[in-house]
């Protein structure tokens, strides 16, 4: 199926795809779409559009439901999203009641969306889930509008209900230490990995993506600039979640544990007839560190370790909460916590403010004694 580009203005293009000859009307049929971007981006968009039309993925104008639009939009967007991100949007979309998703998209109005959000809040859904759902609704309806399925984007008039941030439940320090000590005794490699997560506050994917070239054991620092994400059939290397790199300090315990881990890795590699190189992944099941752990493998191992150590169930991500909260309690500045954890906005740190009540009491006493 053929396609072509037509320049409509500065940075604006019309994508045209030939759909075939209409024998009844005796004329050619074309599908068109407007695209904004560079010519190279437009060429890539045209190729995707040709595929979309070829596979018959254009939705009928009449009686297209909200569910159909959401499903088709997510199918289209999944090519540009990490699998884990696409999964989170699928989960959010499932929050919508069937009576709502069966509605024709052309008849959808903003007040109906607001009513659904209000019901979800009443039912106890978290603000984070509703925000993800709203993002999916907003993007999918804009997608449908560009394809002529709606005369307007219903979410443009939506006001989100007050959404309370979910309170962070950080694990107890004694439980974190107990899990780390258990793993260091039973499986030193996994003990080193979980200790690194707890004592650096790094994201799971960032830990998976670490290579020996990123660690300076002499200086006691680690360069975080890579992440490993799940994709169909395995894993892939990407930049960090924010797209930015950072260098963080590691303490003497972390340095010692990593040094011992390096020696174990080197011994295993020599025994198998291979070597550890600077490009080897630090945490890997391969003797030469050629491939990183799958992120889900780390999560499953951590959950099992909590059970084996006899501590309350924790999520791996809770170690990141523990890291941030502990630093704030010990007097670290907001900027220091942001830099260490790779956060771009102060709002992320604000989620931990409720743990700072004791520090505020100390400030009150200082003022009374002044």
C-alpha positions as CSV (number, residue, x, y, z in Angstrom):
1,X,0.0,0.0,0.0
2,X,1.5,3.3,-1.1
3,X,1.9,6.4,1.0
4,X,3.1,10.0,0.4
5,X,3.9,13.2,2.3
6,X,2.6,16.7,1.6
7,X,4.1,19.7,3.2
8,X,1.3,21.9,4.7
9,X,3.5,24.5,6.4
10,X,6.5,25.0,8.6
11,X,6.9,21.6,10.4
12,X,3.4,20.4,9.4
13,X,2.8,17.5,7.1
14,X,-0.1,15.6,5.6
15,X,0.3,11.9,5.6
16,X,-1.6,10.3,2.7
17,X,-2.1,6.6,2.3
18,X,-3.8,5.1,-0.8
19,X,-6.7,2.7,0.3
20,X,-7.7,1.4,-3.1
21,X,-10.2,2.1,-5.9
22,X,-13.9,2.6,-5.1
23,X,-15.7,0.8,-8.0
24,X,-19.1,2.3,-7.0
25,X,-17.9,5.9,-6.7
26,X,-15.4,5.4,-9.5
27,X,-12.6,7.1,-7.7
28,X,-9.5,6.5,-5.6
29,X,-9.8,6.5,-1.8
30,X,-7.1,7.9,0.5
31,X,-6.6,8.0,4.2
32,X,-5.1,11.3,5.5
33,X,-3.6,12.5,8.8
34,X,-1.8,15.6,9.9
35,X,1.6,15.3,11.5
36,X,3.9,17.9,13.1
37,X,7.7,17.4,13.2
38,X,10.7,17.1,11.0
39,X,10.7,15.5,7.6
40,X,12.5,12.4,9.0
41,X,10.0,12.1,11.8
42,X,7.1,12.5,9.3
43,X,8.6,9.7,7.1
44,X,8.7,7.4,10.1
45,X,5.1,8.4,11.0
46,X,4.0,7.7,7.4
47,X,5.5,4.2,7.5
48,X,3.6,3.5,10.7
49,X,0.4,5.0,9.2
50,X,0.7,2.8,6.1
51,X,1.0,-0.3,8.4
52,X,-2.0,0.9,10.4
53,X,-4.2,1.3,7.3
54,X,-2.9,-1.8,5.7
55,X,-3.9,-3.9,8.7
56,X,-7.3,-2.4,8.7
57,X,-6.9,-0.7,12.0
58,X,-8.9,2.4,11.2
59,X,-12.0,2.4,13.4
60,X,-15.5,2.9,12.0
61,X,-16.9,6.3,12.6
62,X,-20.2,5.1,13.9
63,X,-20.8,3.4,17.3
64,X,-17.1,3.1,18.2
65,X,-17.0,2.5,22.0
66,X,-14.7,3.9,24.7
67,X,-13.3,0.4,25.2
68,X,-12.4,0.1,21.5
69,X,-10.6,3.4,21.4
70,X,-8.7,2.6,24.6
71,X,-7.6,-0.8,23.3
72,X,-6.5,0.5,19.9
73,X,-4.7,3.5,21.4
74,X,-2.8,1.3,23.8
75,X,-1.9,-1.1,21.0
76,X,-0.5,1.9,19.1
77,X,1.3,3.5,22.1
78,X,2.8,0.2,23.3
79,X,5.4,0.4,20.6
80,X,6.7,3.6,22.2
81,X,6.4,2.6,25.9
82,X,8.4,0.3,28.1
83,X,6.4,-2.9,28.7
84,X,6.1,-2.2,32.4
85,X,4.7,1.3,31.7
86,X,2.2,-0.2,29.2
87,X,1.2,-2.8,31.9
88,X,0.5,0.0,34.4
89,X,-1.8,1.8,32.0
90,X,-3.7,-1.5,31.3
91,X,-4.2,-1.9,35.0
92,X,-5.5,1.7,35.3
93,X,-7.9,1.3,32.4
94,X,-9.4,-1.8,34.0
95,X,-10.7,0.5,36.8
96,X,-13.3,1.8,34.4
97,X,-16.8,0.3,34.8
98,X,-18.2,-1.7,31.9
99,X,-21.2,0.6,31.6
100,X,-18.8,3.5,30.9
101,X,-16.5,1.6,28.4
102,X,-19.5,0.5,26.3
103,X,-20.5,4.1,25.6
104,X,-20.0,5.4,22.1
105,X,-17.0,7.6,22.0
106,X,-18.8,10.3,20.0
107,X,-21.4,10.7,22.8
108,X,-18.9,10.9,25.7
109,X,-19.0,14.2,27.7
110,X,-16.6,15.6,30.3
111,X,-19.1,15.3,33.2
112,X,-19.4,11.6,32.7
113,X,-15.7,11.2,33.0
114,X,-15.7,13.3,36.2
115,X,-18.5,11.1,37.7
116,X,-16.4,8.0,37.1
117,X,-13.3,9.6,38.7
118,X,-15.4,10.7,41.7
119,X,-16.8,7.1,42.1
120,X,-13.2,5.7,42.0
121,X,-12.1,8.1,44.8
122,X,-15.1,7.1,46.9
123,X,-14.2,3.5,46.3
124,X,-10.7,4.2,47.8
125,X,-8.6,4.1,44.6
126,X,-5.3,5.9,45.0
127,X,-4.6,9.3,43.4
128,X,-1.7,7.7,41.5
129,X,-4.0,5.2,39.8
130,X,-6.6,7.8,38.9
131,X,-3.9,10.1,37.4
132,X,-2.6,7.2,35.2
133,X,-6.2,6.6,34.1
134,X,-6.7,10.2,33.3
135,X,-3.5,10.3,31.3
136,X,-4.7,7.3,29.3
137,X,-8.1,8.8,28.8
138,X,-6.7,12.2,27.7
139,X,-4.2,10.7,25.2
140,X,-6.6,8.1,23.8
141,X,-9.4,10.7,23.2
142,X,-7.0,13.0,21.5
143,X,-5.9,10.1,19.4
144,X,-9.5,9.4,18.5
145,X,-10.2,13.1,17.7
146,X,-7.3,13.2,15.2
147,X,-8.9,10.3,13.4
148,X,-12.3,12.0,13.2
149,X,-14.0,9.7,15.7
150,X,-15.1,12.6,17.9
151,X,-15.8,16.2,17.3
152,X,-14.1,17.2,20.6
153,X,-11.8,15.8,23.3
154,X,-14.0,15.2,26.3
155,X,-11.2,15.3,28.8
156,X,-10.4,18.9,27.9
157,X,-13.1,20.1,30.4
158,X,-12.4,17.6,33.1
159,X,-11.5,18.7,36.6
160,X,-9.8,16.0,38.6
161,X,-11.2,15.5,42.1
162,X,-8.9,16.1,45.1
163,X,-6.4,13.3,45.0
164,X,-4.6,12.6,48.2
165,X,-1.0,11.3,47.8
166,X,-0.6,7.8,49.1
167,X,1.2,7.8,52.4
168,X,4.7,6.2,52.2
169,X,5.0,3.2,54.4
170,X,8.8,2.8,54.8
171,X,10.1,-0.5,56.3
172,X,11.7,-0.6,59.7
173,X,15.5,-0.3,59.6
174,X,15.9,-3.4,61.8
175,X,14.0,-5.4,59.2
176,X,16.1,-4.1,56.3
177,X,19.3,-5.0,58.2
178,X,17.9,-8.5,59.0
179,X,17.1,-9.2,55.3
180,X,20.6,-8.0,54.2
181,X,22.4,-10.0,56.9
182,X,20.3,-13.1,56.0
183,X,21.3,-12.8,52.3
184,X,24.9,-12.1,53.0
185,X,25.1,-15.3,55.0
186,X,23.0,-17.5,52.7
187,X,23.8,-16.0,49.3
188,X,26.6,-13.3,49.3
189,X,25.9,-12.3,45.7
190,X,22.3,-11.5,46.4
191,X,23.3,-10.0,49.7
192,X,25.6,-7.6,47.9
193,X,22.8,-6.6,45.5
194,X,20.2,-5.9,48.1
195,X,22.6,-4.1,50.3
196,X,23.6,-1.9,47.4
197,X,19.9,-1.1,46.7
198,X,19.2,-0.3,50.4
199,X,22.3,1.8,50.9
200,X,22.3,3.8,47.6
201,X,18.5,4.2,47.0
202,X,19.0,3.3,43.4
203,X,16.1,2.2,41.2
204,X,15.8,-1.5,40.4
205,X,16.6,-1.0,36.7
206,X,19.6,1.2,37.5
207,X,21.1,-1.6,39.7
208,X,20.5,-4.1,36.9
209,X,22.3,-1.9,34.5
210,X,25.5,-1.3,36.5
211,X,28.7,-2.4,35.0
212,X,32.1,-2.6,36.7
213,X,33.3,0.3,34.6
214,X,30.7,2.4,36.5
215,X,32.3,1.8,39.9
216,X,35.3,3.5,41.3
217,X,36.1,1.4,44.4
218,X,39.2,3.5,45.3
219,X,37.3,6.7,45.3
220,X,34.1,5.2,46.7
221,X,31.7,6.3,44.0
222,X,29.3,4.9,41.4
223,X,28.2,6.5,38.1
224,X,24.5,5.9,37.4
225,X,23.7,6.5,33.8
226,X,22.1,3.3,32.5
227,X,19.0,1.3,33.3
228,X,17.7,-2.2,32.3
229,X,14.0,-2.6,31.4
230,X,11.8,-5.5,30.5
231,X,10.8,-5.9,26.9
232,X,9.2,-8.7,24.9
233,X,11.5,-11.7,25.0
234,X,14.0,-10.4,27.5
235,X,15.6,-7.1,28.6
236,X,17.1,-4.0,27.0
237,X,19.4,-1.2,28.1
238,X,18.1,2.3,28.3
239,X,19.0,5.6,30.0
240,X,17.8,6.3,33.5
241,X,14.1,7.0,34.2
242,X,14.7,10.8,34.0
243,X,17.2,10.5,31.1
244,X,19.9,12.1,33.3
245,X,23.1,10.6,34.8
246,X,24.5,11.1,38.3
247,X,27.5,10.1,40.4
248,X,26.9,9.1,44.0
249,X,29.1,8.2,46.9
250,X,29.2,4.8,48.5
251,X,30.2,4.1,52.1
252,X,33.0,1.8,53.3
253,X,30.7,-1.1,53.9
254,X,29.3,-0.9,50.4
255,X,32.8,-0.6,49.0
256,X,34.0,-3.7,50.9
257,X,31.0,-5.7,49.9
258,X,31.4,-4.8,46.2
259,X,35.1,-5.6,46.4
260,X,34.4,-9.1,47.8
261,X,31.7,-9.5,45.1
262,X,34.2,-8.6,42.4
263,X,36.6,-11.2,43.7
264,X,33.8,-13.9,43.7
265,X,32.9,-12.9,40.2
266,X,36.5,-13.1,39.0
267,X,37.0,-16.6,40.6
268,X,33.8,-17.9,38.9
269,X,34.9,-16.5,35.6
270,X,38.3,-18.0,35.8
271,X,36.8,-21.4,36.8
272,X,34.6,-21.3,33.7
273,X,37.4,-20.2,31.4
274,X,36.2,-16.6,30.9
275,X,37.1,-13.2,32.4
276,X,35.4,-10.3,34.0
277,X,35.9,-7.1,32.0
278,X,35.0,-3.4,32.7
279,X,31.9,-4.0,30.4
280,X,30.7,-6.9,32.5
281,X,27.5,-6.4,34.5
282,X,28.1,-6.2,38.2
283,X,25.0,-8.3,39.0
284,X,24.6,-11.2,36.6
285,X,23.9,-14.9,36.6
286,X,26.5,-15.4,33.8
287,X,30.1,-16.2,34.8
288,X,31.5,-13.4,32.6
289,X,28.7,-11.0,33.5
290,X,27.6,-10.7,29.9
291,X,23.9,-10.3,30.7
292,X,22.2,-8.5,33.5
293,X,19.6,-9.9,35.8
294,X,15.9,-9.5,34.7
295,X,14.4,-6.8,37.0
296,X,11.6,-9.2,38.0
297,X,14.1,-11.7,39.1
298,X,15.4,-9.3,41.7
299,X,11.9,-8.5,42.9
300,X,11.0,-12.2,43.3
301,X,14.3,-13.0,45.1
302,X,13.8,-10.0,47.5
303,X,10.3,-11.0,48.4
304,X,11.4,-14.6,49.1
305,X,14.3,-13.3,51.2
306,X,11.9,-11.3,53.4
307,X,9.9,-14.4,54.1
308,X,13.0,-16.5,54.8
309,X,14.4,-13.8,57.1
310,X,11.1,-13.7,59.0
311,X,10.3,-10.0,58.5
312,X,7.1,-8.3,57.3
313,X,6.5,-8.4,53.6
314,X,8.3,-5.5,51.8
315,X,8.4,-4.4,48.2
316,X,11.9,-3.9,46.7
317,X,10.9,-0.3,46.0
318,X,10.4,0.2,49.7
319,X,14.1,0.2,50.1
320,X,14.2,3.4,48.1
321,X,11.7,4.9,50.4
322,X,13.7,3.7,53.4
323,X,16.8,5.4,51.9
324,X,15.2,8.7,51.3
325,X,13.4,8.9,54.7
326,X,16.5,7.9,56.6
327,X,18.6,10.6,55.0
328,X,16.0,13.2,55.7
329,X,15.7,12.2,59.3
330,X,19.5,12.4,59.7
331,X,19.5,16.0,58.4
332,X,20.3,15.6,54.7
333,X,19.1,18.6,52.6
334,X,16.3,18.2,50.1
335,X,18.9,18.9,47.3
336,X,21.2,16.1,48.6
337,X,18.3,13.6,48.6
338,X,17.1,14.6,45.2
339,X,20.6,14.3,43.7
340,X,21.3,10.9,45.3
341,X,18.0,9.4,44.2
342,X,17.8,11.0,40.8
343,X,14.7,13.0,41.3
344,X,14.0,16.1,39.2
345,X,11.3,17.7,41.3
346,X,10.9,18.7,44.9
347,X,7.4,17.2,44.9
348,X,9.0,13.7,45.1
349,X,10.7,14.6,48.3
350,X,7.5,16.2,49.7
351,X,6.0,12.7,49.8
352,X,8.3,12.0,52.8
353,X,7.4,15.1,54.8
354,X,5.2,13.2,57.3
355,X,8.3,11.5,58.6
356,X,9.8,14.8,59.6
357,X,7.5,15.6,62.6
358,X,10.2,14.8,65.2
359,X,12.7,17.1,63.6
360,X,10.1,19.9,63.6
361,X,9.5,19.4,67.3
362,X,13.3,19.8,67.9
363,X,13.1,23.1,66.0
364,X,10.2,24.2,68.2
365,X,12.3,23.5,71.3
366,X,15.2,25.5,69.9
367,X,12.9,28.5,69.4
368,X,11.6,28.3,72.9
369,X,15.1,28.3,74.4
370,X,16.4,31.2,72.2
